Amino acid sequence: MSFVVTGVVWGWLLNPGIGIQKVVTAMGWSGFRFDWLVDRDRALYCIVLAGAWQASGFAMALFLAGLRSVDADLIKAAQIDGAGPLRTYRRIVLPSIWPIFIAVFVILLQFAIKTFDLAVALTGGGPGISTVLPSMVVYDFMFQRGLLGRGAAAAVLLLLMLLLVLVPYALFQRWRAAHRTDHA
């Protein structure tokens, strides 16, 4: 599902006039307030909530694939040696799927850094400027104001933020591959 669709649907759910707050107050709970979308201090959490909901299926699919790739013989050997479920999970399963944790973290972090359509569809950058993200600044400079130089500079800064995430990950992967070759 695209971030635009997610933003529109969550915008309906979180809108105090038509969403959850209206339904609950119509059921008789007149003091109920769920106006996060129009609250400057909580609007950013709405974007985080919608983004986490959107990405959870992707992350779960990767984790499920990782769990299915854990060697069953190792788990049986641990059980035969008397390891309990918690110890088996901590000593065998988690180290086996550790690369998936790293991959999911990096992928979701770069999604979060460049999120544009979700924020525009959900809040439009508001209330006020409380949910203006770096990608929205780039768009505003380049296409709304026509300031191509500033927009390009903001885009380069956005690229540098992405590189701050991706370069350490690439170096870690290279170190890990070299470390495996040394022990093989």
N, C-alpha and C positions, 0 to 999 in steps of 0.2 A: 504494500500500500504506500502511496506517495506521502511525503510530508505535508503536502497541501491538503490532501483529504484528511489526514490525521489532525491537522490544525483546525480545519473547519468543523469536524465532528467534536473535537474537544472544546472548541469555542462555543458550540451549542450547549454542551454539557455544563461548562463552567460559567456561562452567561447567567447572571443573577435573575434576569427578566424572563428567561425561557428554559433554563436548565434545571439542575439539581435543586437549587435553592427554591425555585418556584414550585417544583413538584412537592418538596417536603413541606413548604409553608401551606400549600393547598391541602395537604393531608391533615392540617391542624396544628402543626408546630410553628406558631407564628414568630417565635424568637430565633428561629434557625437562620444563620447567616453563613453563606458559602460564596462570598464575593471576591475570591482571590484574583479573578481576571481583571477586576477594576481597582484593585488595591496596589498602589505603587510598590509596597514592600513585598508583596507575594506574587506579583504577576510573573516574575522570572521563574518562580517555582512551578507555575502552570506549564511553562515551556519545558522545564526539566521533566515534569510528570508525563507530559504527552510524548516527549522524546524517549523517555525510559520505557514507556508502554510500547512505542513503535519498535524500539530496538530489542526488546526482551525476547521476541520470537527468534530473531537472528542469533542472539547470544545463546539461547536455549538449544537451538539446532546445532550450533558448534559444540557446546558442552556435551550434548547427547552423543554426537559423533565421537568426541573424545572419550567419553565413558565406555562406549562400545568398543573402542580400540584398546582398552586396557587388557593386558594379557591375562586370560582366565587361569592359566597355569600358575602364575605368580600369586593370584588370590587363593587358589587351592593350596599352594605350598605354605602360604602364611597361615591358613586355617589349620593345616596339619601340624604346623609348628606351634600352634596354640595361641596365635594372635587373635584378639577379639575384633569385632567389627570396626570399632573406633580406631584401633591401632592399624588395622589393615587399610582403612581408608586414609589415615594420616601418612602412613609409610609407603604405600604402594599406589593407591589411586591418585591422590593429589600430585605426587611427583610425576606421575605418568601424564597427567593432563595440564601440567604447569605451562607448557608452550601454548596451549589453547587459551589459558587465562591471559597471557601476555598478548597474544594476537587479538583477542576480543577487546582487551583494554585499549590497544593502539588503534584498532579500527573504529571503536566507538568514540574515542577521544578525537580522532580526526573528523568524524561526523559532527561531533559537538562543536568543534572549532569553526567549521564551515556551514553550520546550520543557518539557513536563510529563509527558505520557504516555510518552514514550520513557524518561525517567529512572525513572519509577515502574515500568514494565514490566521494565526491564533490571536496575536495582539497588535500587529501593525507597528510594533515598536513602542507602544504605549502601555499603560497610561503615562502620559508625558514622554519621557525618554527612558523609562525604567527598563525596557526590554530591548533597547537598541543594541544589536550585536555587531561585531567587526565587519561581517559580510554585508550588513545593511548600510554601514557607513560607506563601504566601497561603492555599492549600488547608488546611494544617494549622491555621492560626489560625481560619479561618472554619468549617470543617466538622468538624474533629477536636476542637478545644478549645472551640468556640462563642464565641470572642472576635471578634465581628463588627467592632468598632472597629479592633482591631489588624489584622485581615485586610483591612479596607477601606483602612487606611493603607498596608499593604504592597502592595496592588493599585494604589494611586495612585503609589507609588514605582516599581512595575513599568511603569506607563503613562508615567511621566516618563523612564524609561530608554529606552522605545521612541521617545518623542518626541525624545530626544537623537540618535537615528539618523535618524528620518524628517523632522524639520524641516530639518536641513542639506541633506538630499537634495532636499526640495521647493524650498528656496531656490536650490540649485544648478541645478535644472531651470528655475526661473523666470529666473535669471540667464542661463542658456544660451539660452532662448527669446528673451529681450530682446536678447542679443548677436547672435543670428541675424537678428532683425528689423532691427537697426541696420546690418548688413552687406548686407542684401538690397536 
